[in-house]
């Protein structure tokens, strides 16, 4: 289990609790009082550390390698999921997962970035950085969803689109732009959940929806803090200053109107309780569908345009 520096006291207490339980079982002794005291101490540390997190700690949690990714949410909230592979032009991009399934009986299309849990998986998934074929695979799913009147759910978690030479040669910017155009024109509801790191156009390419929710300790911005720092200060040492200036945290983005709702994470972060965060995400999605599924296609498109137009003009 990967742990951040400020998480170590929590895991040390949990290890003590596990050892006490094992000893109690082996020796048949009562250690309930000791366990209760340790649990109280752990909860106090969790509250102290996580109630008012600084932006540098939020960034670390958003990028936590144990954080749940698209397939973790699909496993818990989507029934009968069938994955769809390939863009029918070049390849199947493993950094983006697409498919169809059901959420509480409602047929849905799924599009989401997928990172790996270890180095091998991250290399396979290209660290969640999609190539053009990943975005063109998304376009294929969006077209199918619109054809069969199926609402779309997207899960956003990427440092950005892959910037390699091959990606540029195959039309990375065109693929992202086409995605954005398609999302503004698609006549089915689109619900977006920013689950970890929403970076640059690579994130926005699957994030132009009717309702946008963001996990409490996720980040979302036009560029990564390190990228912004390298441009403005010519190094990455000012990445925290850049993050503060860009206001990449959920609270700031909610105040700015960039997102519609902050999805509360379990105490200690989403990586500490997959089932609980999946439950909270599912609740946001279902409430969003209640609002959106009753709209006519014309009204849906109109409200989507108004939402994003307002967002893009208020800072001019």
Secondary structure, DSSP 4 states (H G I P E B T S, - for coil): ----GGGHHHHHHHHHHHHHHHHHHHHT---HHHHHHHHHHHHHHHHHHHTT--HHHHHHHHT-TTS--HHHHHHHH-EEEEEE---SSS---TTEEEEEEEETTEEEEEEEE---SSHHHHHHHGGG---HHHHHHHHHHHHHHHHTT-EEEEEEEES-S---HHHHHTTHHHHHHHHHHHHHH-SS-EEEEEEEEEEHHHHHTTT--SEEEEETT-EEESS-HHHHHHHHTSSSTTHHHHHHHHT-BHHHHHHHTS-SEEEPPPTT-GGG-HHHHHHHHHHHHHHHHHHHTTS-HHHHHHHHHHHHHHHHHTT-
